[in-house]
């Protein structure tokens, strides 16, 4: 690992003083060597067909890959397709400790916990194919981004074994007189076709005569379970070296950076900022209007939805709740999005339980009342669901068993109506409660800057010395040099209409920088010239601050404010509403039910919240109290999206003191 990182550092440092122009019009072919750190997440039963002894959950292992790789350009000099054929070794080692039983210690003649260690070892050797795209991020430097899918089967080997070892007491043995025995083993006959999604960064460095060495670092995420009878996902971090050549003995050309003469930014009363830069012999002048943003200071509170939703008849914790970033977890760094925060709910709870060791939670597993034939089977399923959440908190966050209680129900205490199919989906869940308010209290992002882009387009004028037979391409880069978007342009003046996605990318950049780097590439008669210029950001700070609370824990078809929500609102209002503040209250529902009914329900929710605020702050000023009916802010195709649509948004605008 250290040698690989040092190699990349030497390569980048060596080439920092000049540009290597690799001829990307040729096909490249070569060898691919990779070492992989594999992360396994599974729910494999220790005893096949039984859950009595528990499940293997996660583990790390090392693998490697050897293969051939091929690149073929498909768009000018910055985009290629890549394909490969590989021999891929993916071993796995999963360990589970168990100390649930007590036995008589023959040495001390007293009962003690029987500590056993179960180990699952497998040897999976795949033949894989991969196909994807390779994109050159910086046109003057051989730094590339590769994205590809792989597909393969363990055609060469798929063996496994499970062992059990007594760790303590020292005097206890198995009936055969040993402390280590094999429980099962043989072939994994339920392996499936493994599919993976990969992203990677690479640096192409020319050695001589067209031979390139390409160090690459990447991440692979398995898209499906590698066995069919239970859940087993593989992810990996991959360190790779490729040796490729175009077989043409054409050396890369070293060319110096073109000299750029910059003219200072002009400012006038109308435009405020215009960017002029004299660039190359072909490109004479570029004039670009700035982008205008409004900047608002926002404090937003995101109450947590303490429900975990499951597939029908399944107790496997869905992968969307498993984030795997425990070492770097921080509530402050979570996204400013209710749904994205929700998918971190178990990590938030684990983090808070670790900080509050005296706090306890109760995990209640429930079913939709019809998943399995009998109530006893459904209650067992509900218990297994609760256990899957407990296992995550104890195995990943190392939360003590004393902080967690388990129970199960056939149906939720407040079920969603099964008049709709969506009701069954919402009732298949785990509910989490706590005796300590800090565990499930709202997550708050305080006083962050929120931007709104006022421009609908980027407007520029370009003056050329020669307009005939020109092709031109615009590239806009982010604050860290990443490509945001690119377009092919007509020669001369242009107005580039921005898509919704492009506008969102620019808004994200507004919080990081005051200008963006852009590149104009011009092709004329096979000759390529590039000019670099800036797109200025002009930000206007709004004269008010905004405080927001999304009240999301209305249950299905309910408008009454629970004690939990009442406490949230009271806490949120403390210090938030001032005499000069104005308040907007907007109620909404999910898509279930008739439109007229939902409109009235959303209005009732908004009015109930208004009445509560009035009882707390009689002089509060309401600018808008409205129900909008069905909300399309969140995806109503998921249970969590529908719950988050059953909301009341409280937005408080307070003028900034000057």
C-alpha positions in Angstrom: 0.0 0.0 0.0 2.7 2.5 1.0 4.8 1.6 -2.0 1.8 2.2 -4.3 1.0 5.6 -2.8 4.7 6.6 -3.0 4.8 5.5 -6.7 1.8 7.8 -7.5 3.4 10.7 -5.6 6.7 10.3 -7.5 4.9 10.1 -10.9 2.8 13.2 -10.2 5.8 15.1 -8.8 8.0 14.2 -11.7 5.4 15.3 -14.3 4.3 18.5 -12.5 6.6 20.8 -14.6 5.4 19.7 -18.0 2.5 18.3 -19.9 2.6 14.8 -21.4 0.5 14.7 -24.6 -0.5 11.0 -25.0 -1.8 10.2 -28.4 -5.4 9.1 -27.4 -6.4 8.3 -31.0 -4.8 4.9 -30.7 -6.2 1.7 -29.2 -4.3 0.5 -26.1 -4.0 -3.0 -24.9 -2.1 -4.5 -21.9 -1.9 -6.3 -18.6 -3.8 -5.5 -15.4 -2.5 -6.4 -11.9 -4.6 -5.5 -8.8 -4.6 -6.1 -5.0 -8.0 -5.8 -3.3 -9.0 -5.1 0.3 -12.4 -6.9 0.5 -15.2 -5.9 2.9 -17.9 -8.6 3.4 -21.4 -7.9 4.8 -23.5 -11.0 5.2 -26.3 -12.7 7.1 -25.0 -16.3 6.6 -26.3 -18.7 9.2 -23.7 -20.3 11.4 -25.7 -23.5 11.3 -27.3 -24.0 7.9 -31.0 -23.7 8.0 -31.1 -22.5 11.6 -30.8 -19.1 13.3 -30.3 -20.5 16.8 -26.5 -19.9 16.8 -26.7 -16.5 15.0 -25.3 -15.2 11.8 -22.0 -14.1 10.4 -22.2 -10.4 9.7 -19.0 -8.8 8.4 -15.3 -9.4 7.8 -12.2 -8.3 5.8 -9.9 -10.2 3.5 -7.3 -9.6 0.8 -7.6 -10.8 -2.8 -6.0 -10.1 -6.1 -6.8 -9.8 -9.8 -4.8 -10.6 -13.0 -6.1 -9.9 -16.4 -5.9 -8.1 -19.8 -7.4 -4.7 -20.5 -8.2 -2.8 -23.7 -9.0 0.9 -24.3 -10.6 2.3 -27.5 -11.2 6.0 -28.0 -14.8 7.0 -28.9 -14.9 10.8 -28.5 -12.0 13.1 -29.5 -9.1 12.8 -27.1 -10.8 12.5 -23.7 -13.2 9.6 -23.7 -12.6 5.9 -24.3 -14.3 2.6 -23.7 -12.5 0.0 -21.6 -12.9 -3.7 -21.4 -11.2 -6.5 -19.6 -11.0 -10.3 -19.0 -9.7 -11.3 -15.5 -8.8 -14.1 -13.1 -10.2 -12.7 -9.8 -9.5 -14.3 -6.4 -12.0 -13.1 -3.7 -11.5 -15.0 -0.4 -13.6 -14.3 2.7 -13.1 -14.8 6.4 -16.1 -14.0 8.7 -15.9 -14.4 12.5 -18.7 -14.5 15.1 -18.2 -14.7 18.8 -20.8 -16.4 21.1 -21.1 -16.5 24.8 -24.8 -16.9 25.5 -24.5 -20.2 27.4 -22.8 -21.2 30.7 -21.0 -24.5 31.4 -19.3 -26.0 34.3 -15.6 -25.1 34.4 -13.9 -28.3 35.5 -10.8 -26.5 36.6 -12.5 -24.1 39.0 -15.7 -26.2 39.5 -18.1 -23.3 38.9 -20.3 -22.2 36.0 -18.8 -19.7 33.5 -19.8 -18.3 30.1 -19.0 -20.7 27.2 -17.1 -18.5 24.8 -17.0 -19.9 21.3 -15.6 -18.5 18.1 -17.2 -19.4 14.7 -15.1 -18.8 11.6 -16.4 -18.9 8.0 -13.7 -19.3 5.4 -14.3 -19.4 1.6 -12.2 -19.5 -1.5 -13.9 -18.0 -4.5 -12.0 -17.8 -7.8 -13.8 -15.9 -10.5 -13.5 -15.4 -14.3 -14.8 -11.9 -14.8 -15.6 -9.6 -17.7 -15.7 -5.8 -17.3 -16.9 -3.0 -19.5 -17.0 0.8 -19.0 -15.8 4.3 -19.8 -12.6 6.1 -19.1 -12.7 9.9 -19.1 -9.7 12.3 -19.1 -10.5 14.8 -16.3 -7.8 17.4 -17.1 -7.0 17.6 -20.8 -3.4 18.7 -20.4 -2.6 16.1 -17.7 -3.0 12.3 -18.0 -5.3 12.0 -15.0 -8.4 9.9 -15.8 -11.6 8.7 -14.2 -12.8 5.2 -15.0 -16.3 3.8 -14.4 -17.2 0.3 -15.3 -19.3 -2.8 -14.5 -17.9 -6.3 -13.9 -19.7 -9.6 -14.2 -18.4 -13.0 -13.3 -18.8 -16.5 -11.9 -16.6 -18.6 -9.6 -15.9 -21.1 -12.3 -12.5 -22.2 -10.9 -13.2 -22.6 -7.2 -16.0 -22.0 -4.7 -15.1 -23.9 -1.6 -16.0 -23.1 2.0 -15.8 -24.4 5.6 -17.2 -23.3 9.0 -15.3 -24.1 12.2 -16.2 -23.8 15.8 -13.6 -23.3 18.5 -13.9 -23.1 22.3 -12.0 -20.1 23.6 -12.9 -20.5 27.3 -13.1 -22.0 29.9 -9.9 -23.8 29.2 -11.0 -27.2 30.6 -14.1 -27.6 28.4 -13.9 -29.8 25.3 -16.2 -31.0 22.5 -17.5 -34.6 22.8 -14.6 -35.7 20.5 -12.0 -34.3 23.0 -11.0 -31.3 20.9 -11.5 -27.6 21.2 -11.8 -27.0 17.5 -14.1 -28.8 15.1 -15.5 -28.3 11.6 -19.3 -27.7 11.4 -19.7 -27.8 7.7 -17.8 -27.4 4.4 -17.6 -28.2 0.8 -18.8 -26.4 -2.3 -21.0 -23.3 -2.3 -23.6 -24.5 -4.7 -25.8 -21.5 -4.4 -23.3 -19.0 -5.8 -24.8 -16.5 -8.3 -23.5 -14.4 -11.2 -21.7 -11.6 -9.3 -22.2 -8.1 -10.7 -20.2 -5.1 -9.5 -20.1 -1.3 -10.1 -16.6 0.2 -10.1 -15.2 3.7 -10.0 -11.5 4.4 -10.2 -8.9 7.2 -10.7 -5.7 6.6 -12.7 -2.6 8.4 -13.9 -1.1 7.5 -17.3 2.7 7.7 -17.2 4.8 7.0 -20.4 7.9 4.9 -20.0 9.3 4.7 -23.6 8.2 3.7 -27.1 4.5 4.1 -26.4 4.6 1.8 -23.3 2.5 3.3 -20.4 2.4 2.4 -16.7 -1.0 3.2 -15.2 -1.4 3.2 -11.4 -5.1 3.1 -10.5 -7.0 3.3 -7.2 -10.6 2.3 -7.2 -13.7 1.2 -5.3 -16.0 -1.7 -6.2 -19.5 -2.2 -4.8 -21.3 -5.5 -5.3 -24.8 -5.0 -6.7 -26.2 -8.3 -5.7 -25.7 -11.1 -3.2 -23.0 -13.6 -4.3 -25.1 -16.5 -3.0 -28.8 -17.0 -3.7 -30.1 -18.4 -0.3 -29.1 -15.5 1.9 -27.6 -12.0 1.8 -23.8 -11.7 1.2 -22.4 -8.5 -0.3 -18.8 -7.8 -1.3 -17.2 -4.4 -1.5 -13.5 -3.7 -2.1 -10.9 -1.0 -2.4 -8.5 -1.9 -5.3 -4.9 -0.9 -5.9 -4.0 -1.6 -9.5 -1.1 -1.2 -11.9 -1.6 -1.6 -15.7 1.1 -1.9 -18.4 -0.4 -0.9 -21.7 0.9 -0.1 -25.2 -0.5 1.0 -28.6 2.1 -1.2 -30.5 2.9 1.8 -32.7 6.2 2.9 -31.1 4.8 6.4 -31.1 6.3 8.4 -28.3 4.3 10.9 -26.2 5.2 14.4 -27.0 6.2 16.8 -24.3 4.9 20.3 -25.0 5.2 23.4 -22.7 2.1 25.1 -21.3 0.9 27.9 -23.7 1.5 31.3 -22.3 -1.6 33.0 -21.1 -1.9 36.8 -21.0 -4.6 37.8 -18.5 -6.5 41.1 -18.7 -8.0 42.2 -15.3 -11.7 41.9 -14.7 -13.7 44.9 -15.9 -16.5 46.2 -13.7 -19.3 48.4 -14.8 -22.6 49.5 -13.2 -24.8 47.2 -15.3 -23.0 43.9 -15.3 -20.8 44.4 -12.2 -18.3 41.9 -13.5 -17.1 40.9 -17.0 -14.2 38.5 -17.6 -11.9 39.2 -20.5 -8.9 37.1 -21.2 -6.6 37.2 -24.3 -5.7 33.6 -25.0 -4.2 32.0 -28.1 -3.5 33.0 -31.7 -6.8 31.5 -32.9 -8.9 32.6 -29.9 -8.7 36.3 -29.6 -11.1 37.4 -26.8 -13.6 35.8 -24.4 -16.2 37.9 -22.5 -18.3 36.0 -20.0 -21.1 37.5 -17.8 -21.1 36.5 -14.1 -23.6 34.2 -12.4 -25.8 35.8 -9.7 -26.8 34.1 -6.5 -28.9 35.0 -3.5 -27.3 33.8 -0.2 -29.5 33.0 2.8 -28.4 32.0 6.3 -30.5 29.0 7.3 -30.8 26.9 10.4 -32.8 23.7 9.7 -34.1 21.0 12.1 -34.6 17.5 10.8 -36.6 15.3 13.2 -35.7 11.6 12.9 -38.1 8.9 11.6 -37.3 6.0 13.9 -38.6 3.3 11.6 -36.6 0.7 9.6 -38.5 -0.9 6.7 -38.1 -4.5 5.4 -38.9 -6.6 2.4 -41.8 -9.0 2.6 -41.1 -12.1 4.8 -37.4 -10.9 5.2 -35.5 -10.1 8.3 -32.3 -9.1 6.5 -31.4 -5.5 7.3 -31.6 -3.6 3.9 -28.3 -2.4 2.6 -29.5 1.2 2.4 -29.2 1.5 6.2 -25.6 0.1 6.2 -23.2 3.0 5.5 -19.9 1.6 6.7 -18.3 5.0 7.6 -18.2 4.6 11.4 -14.6 5.8 11.8 -15.4 9.2 10.1 -19.0 9.6 11.2 -20.1 13.1 12.3 -23.6 14.5 12.5 -22.3 17.8 11.3 -21.1 16.3 8.1 -24.4 14.6 7.2 -26.2 15.9 4.1 -28.7 18.7 4.4 -31.5 16.5 3.1 -34.2 14.7 5.2 -34.1 11.5 3.3 -30.3 11.3 3.1 -30.2 11.9 6.9 -32.8 9.2 7.4 -30.7 6.5 5.7 -28.0 7.2 8.4 -30.6 6.7 11.2 -28.9 3.6 12.7 -25.5 5.3 12.7 -27.0 8.4 14.4 -28.6 6.2 17.1 -25.4 4.2 17.5 -23.3 7.4 17.8 -25.6 8.9 20.4 -25.9 5.7 22.4 -22.1 5.5 22.6 -22.0 9.2 23.8 -24.8 8.4 26.4 -23.9 5.0 27.9 -26.8 5.3 30.4 -29.4 5.7 27.7 -31.5 2.7 26.5 -33.6 2.0 23.5 -36.4 -0.5 22.8 -36.4 -2.1 19.4 -39.9 -3.3 18.4 -40.1 -5.6 15.4 -43.5 -5.8 13.6 -45.0 -7.4 10.5 -47.9 -6.4 8.2 -50.1 -9.1 9.7 -50.2 -11.4 6.7 -46.6 -12.1 5.6 -46.5 -15.7 7.0 -49.3 -18.2 7.6 -49.5 -18.1 11.4 -49.2 -15.4 14.0 -46.4 -17.3 15.8 -44.4 -17.4 12.6 -44.9 -13.7 12.1 -43.9 -12.9 15.7 -40.7 -14.8 15.2 -40.1 -12.9 12.0 -40.7 -9.6 13.8 -38.2 -10.7 16.5 -35.6 -11.5 13.9 -36.1 -8.0 12.4 -35.5 -6.4 15.7 -32.4 -8.6 16.2 -31.0 -7.5 12.9 -31.1 -3.9 14.1 -29.6 -4.9 17.4 -26.8 -6.9 15.7 -25.9 -3.8 13.6 -25.7 -1.6 16.7 -23.7 -4.2 18.8 -21.4 -5.4 16.1 -20.7 -2.1 14.3 -21.0 0.4 17.1 -20.1 -1.9 20.0 -23.2 -0.8 21.9 -23.7 -2.8 25.1 -26.5 -5.3 25.3 -27.7 -3.6 28.5 -28.6 -0.5 26.5 -31.0 -2.5 24.1 -34.3 -4.2 24.7 -36.1 -6.3 22.2 -39.8 -6.9 21.6 -42.2 -7.9 18.8 -45.7 -7.3 17.6 -47.9 -8.8 14.9 -48.9 -5.2 13.7 -47.6 -1.7 14.5 -49.3 0.2 17.3 -50.5 2.7 14.7 -50.6 0.7 11.5 -51.1 2.2 8.0 -54.4 1.1 6.4 -54.0 -2.0 4.3 -56.7 -0.8 2.0 -53.7 0.2 -0.1 -50.8 -2.1 -1.1 -48.5 0.6 0.3 -49.9 0.0 3.7 -48.4 -3.5 3.8 -45.0 -2.1 2.9 -45.2 0.5 5.7 -46.2 -2.0 8.4 -43.2 -4.3 7.7 -40.8 -2.4 9.9 -38.8 -2.0 13.1 -39.8 0.8 15.5 -37.2 2.3 17.8 -38.0 4.1 21.1 -35.8 5.6 23.8 -36.0 6.6 27.4 -33.6 9.5 26.7 -34.7 12.4 24.5 -31.2 12.9 23.2 -31.2 9.6 21.3 -34.0 10.5 18.9 -34.0 14.3 19.1 -33.9 16.2 15.8 -30.7 16.7 13.9 -29.9 20.4 13.5 -27.7 22.0 10.9 -27.0 25.5 12.2 -26.5 28.7 10.2 -25.3 27.3 6.9 -25.4 29.2 3.7 -28.1 28.3 1.2 -27.9 29.6 -2.3 -30.3 30.2 -5.2 -29.0 30.8 -8.7 -30.8 33.6 -10.5 -29.4 33.0 -13.9 -31.0 30.5 -16.2 -28.0 30.4 -18.6 -24.3 31.2 -19.0 -23.8 34.0 -21.6 -20.5 34.6 -23.4 -19.1 36.3 -26.4 -16.0 34.8 -28.2 -13.9 36.6 -30.8 -11.8 34.5 -33.2 -9.1 35.5 -35.6 -10.6 33.0 -38.1 -14.2 31.7 -38.0 -14.0 29.1 -40.8 -14.3 25.3 -40.1 -14.3 25.7 -36.4 -15.5 23.3 -33.8 -15.6 24.4 -30.2 -16.2 22.7 -26.9 -16.8 24.3 -23.4 -15.7 22.6 -20.2 -16.7 24.0 -16.7 -14.7 22.7 -13.7 -15.5 22.7 -10.0 -13.4 24.2 -7.1 -11.3 21.0 -6.9 -10.7 20.6 -10.6 -13.6 18.1 -11.2 -15.5 18.4 -14.4 -19.0 19.7 -13.8 -20.4 19.7 -17.3 -19.3 20.1 -21.0 -21.0 21.3 -24.2 -20.3 21.6 -27.9 -20.9 25.2 -29.0 -21.6 27.1 -32.1 -18.8 29.6 -33.1 -19.2 33.2 -31.8 -21.6 34.4 -29.1 -23.5 31.8 -27.2 -26.2 31.5 -24.5 -25.8 28.2 -22.7 -29.2 27.2 -21.2 -28.6 25.4 -17.9 -30.4 22.1 -17.1 -31.8 21.5 -13.6 -28.8 19.2 -12.8 -26.3 21.8 -14.0 -28.0 24.5 -11.9 -27.7 22.3 -8.8 -24.0 21.7 -9.4 -23.4 25.4 -9.7 -25.4 26.0 -6.5 -23.2 23.5 -4.7 -20.1 25.3 -6.0 -21.4 28.7 -4.7 -20.7 27.5 -1.1 -17.1 26.6 -2.0 -15.7 29.3 -4.3 -16.3 32.8 -5.8 -15.4 31.7 -9.3 -15.1 28.6 -11.5 -12.4 27.7 -14.0 -13.7 27.1 -17.6 -11.9 25.8 -20.7 -12.7 26.5 -24.3 -11.2 23.9 -26.8 -11.2 24.8 -30.4 -10.5 22.4 -33.3 -9.6 23.7 -36.8 -8.2 21.5 -39.5 -7.0 18.9 -37.0 -5.2 21.5 -34.8 -6.4 21.9 -31.2 -6.1 25.0 -29.2 -7.3 25.6 -25.6 -8.0 28.8 -23.7 -8.8 29.1 -20.0 -11.0 31.7 -18.3 -13.1 32.3 -15.2 -16.8 32.5 -14.6 -17.4 34.9 -11.7 -19.9 34.4 -8.9 -21.7 37.5 -7.5 -23.5 36.7 -4.3 -26.1 38.9 -2.6 -26.8 38.2 1.1 -30.5 38.2 1.9 -31.7 40.6 4.6 -33.3 37.9 6.7 -32.4 34.5 8.3 -34.5 31.4 7.9 -35.3 28.8 10.5 -37.0 25.6 9.3 -38.6 22.6 11.0 -40.0 19.7 9.1 -42.6 18.0 11.4 -42.4 14.5 9.9 -43.8 12.1 12.4 -47.5 12.2 11.6 -48.8 8.7 11.2 -51.1 7.7 8.4 -54.3 9.7 8.3 -53.5 11.6 11.5 -53.5 15.4 12.1 -53.3 15.5 15.9 -50.0 16.6 17.4 -48.4 14.0 19.5 -46.5 14.8 22.8 -43.3 14.0 21.0 -44.0 16.6 18.2 -45.3 19.1 20.7 -41.9 18.9 22.5 -40.0 19.3 19.3 -42.0 22.4 18.3 -41.7 24.0 21.7 -37.9 23.4 21.7 -37.6 24.7 18.1 -39.5 27.9 18.9 -37.4 28.8 21.9 -35.4 31.8 20.7 -36.3 31.3 17.1 -39.4 33.6 16.9 -38.7 37.3 17.5 -41.2 40.2 17.4 -40.2 41.0 13.8 -40.3 37.4 12.6 -42.9 36.1 10.1 -44.0 32.5 9.9 -45.1 30.3 7.0 -46.8 26.9 7.8 -47.3 24.5 5.0 -49.0 21.1 5.6 -48.9 18.2 3.1 -49.8 14.5 2.8 -48.6 11.4 0.9 -50.4 10.3 -2.3 -52.6 7.7 -0.6 -56.3 8.6 -0.6 -58.6 11.0 -2.5 -57.1 14.4 -3.5 -59.9 16.4 -1.8 -59.6 14.5 1.4 -55.8 14.9 1.4 -56.1 18.6 0.8 -58.4 19.0 3.9 -56.1 16.7 6.0 -53.0 18.8 5.1 -54.9 22.0 5.9 -55.9 20.6 9.3 -52.3 19.6 10.1 -51.1 23.2 9.2 -53.9 24.8 11.3 -53.2 22.5 14.3 -49.6 23.5 14.3 -50.5 27.2 14.0 -52.8 26.9 17.0 -50.1 25.2 19.0 -47.6 28.0 18.2 -50.3 30.6 19.1 -50.7 28.9 22.5 -46.9 29.2 23.1 -46.3 32.7 21.5 -49.6 34.6 21.3 -48.1 37.5 19.4 -46.6 35.4 16.6 -47.1 36.8 13.1 -48.3 34.3 10.5 -47.8 35.2 6.8 -49.0 31.9 5.3 -50.9 29.0 6.8 -51.8 26.5 4.0 -52.4 22.9 3.1 -51.1 21.8 -0.3 -52.4 18.2 -0.2 -50.2 15.6 -1.8 -46.5 16.4 -1.7 -44.1 15.5 -4.5 -41.0 16.6 -2.6 -40.2 13.1 -1.5 -40.4 9.9 -3.6 -43.8 8.4 -2.7 -42.7 5.0 -4.1 -40.9 4.2 -0.9 -42.4 3.9 2.7 -39.9 6.4 4.0 -40.8 8.9 1.2 -44.5 8.6 2.1 -43.8 9.2 5.8 -41.7 12.2 5.1 -44.5 13.6 2.9 -46.9 13.5 5.9 -45.4 16.7 7.1 -45.8 20.3 8.3 -43.1 22.7 7.3 -42.6 25.6 9.7 -40.4 28.4 8.1 -39.5 31.4 10.2 -38.0 34.5 8.5 -36.3 37.0 10.7 -34.7 40.2 9.5 -30.9 40.4 10.1 -30.0 43.2 12.5 -27.7 45.7 10.8 
